């Protein structure tokens, strides 16, 4: 596998992951009540906890994208 192939792979991973994050965010903004109703079927969550869980989840997902897709991509761009 060449460096160019790995770079392309990491770039596509980052792009797809950001698309997933964007869809999650849009669902959270525009369909929050539907999501909350769906999740409260299984878990009894107050509104504040529901919001905090999703906000923290999006933050951790974004951090994972940085650490596992963008940083290796940038490092490979720097070295060659």
N, C-alpha and C positions, 0 to 999 in steps of 0.2 A: 504494500500500500504506500503510495507516495504522499509527500507532505501536502501537495495540492488537494488530493482526495480527502485527506483528514481535515484540512481547512474547510473545504466545501461541506463536508459532513457536519462539522461543528457550527458552521454558519446556518445551515438548514435546521439543525437542532434548535439553535437560538431563535430563529424565525418562527418555527412551529410552536415552541414553548411560549413565546411572546403572544402568538395568536390565541393559544389556550388561555393565557392570563387575561388577555383582552376580552375574550368571550365570558370568562368567569366574572370579570369586573362589570361588564355590561349587564349580565344576568343579575348581579348583585344590585346594580343601580336601578334597572328598569323592571325587574321581576322579583324584587326582594320579598314581597309578601307571599308570592307563590312558592319561592324557595323556603321561606320560613314555615309555611303551612306543610310543605312536603317533609321537612326535617322534624317538625314537631310531632309527626305521626310516630316516630321512633324514639325521639328524645324530648324530654320536657325542658326546653330552654327558654329562659327569659330573653326578651329582645336585646338587651345589652350584651348578654353572653353570646348570642347568635352573631351579632355584629362584630364583637371582639374576636370570635373564632375565625370568621371569614377574613377579617382584616389581617390577623396574624398569619393565617394560612396563605393569603396572597403575598404577604411580606416574605415568608419563608420560601415560597415558590419562586419569587423574584430573586431572592438570594441564591437559591439553587441554580437558577439560570445563569446568574453571574459567575458563580464558582465553577460550574461544570460545563458551560458552553462558551461564554464570552471570554473568560480569562484564558483558557487554553487556546482559543482562536487567536486572541491578541498575541499571546506568547509565540504561537507558530508564525504569525505575521512578522513579529520582530526578528525571529531567528532566520527567516528565509523565505 
